């Protein structure tokens, strides 16, 4: 099972430094990184972004998609639902590593304490 890391910034003046820090602190083993080119529009639906599409093509059932913060992937409720539908259909887990969004709270009934992955 692969650990797939998705990174994105909104403009070419931004960097992935904070994402790199959060993801490094998570201790993800053998990450396969998919990073959008700087300035890839945040207005694009996540499923239309080139590197996220590449990640989904690469992914196999049982893999885990890691992001530093939820807003690096989605920008609204419909995007969340659309992405979760695809991840669920492909049998991929989603792990959000920023403490501002506690995925552990959402999965406490089905996952071990401290596990941040959404099934």
MOURTA-V923678 format. One record per helix or strand of 2 or more residues. SS is the DSSP state (h for helix, s for strand). FROM is the first residue (numbers start at 0). LEN is the number of residues. If there is no record, write none. Layout:
SS_FROM_LEN ; SS_FROM_LEN
//
This chain:
s_2_5 ; h_16_10 ; s_30_5 ; h_45_3 ; h_49_9 ; s_63_4 ; h_69_3 ; h_76_13 ; s_92_4 ; h_102_5 ; s_116_2
//
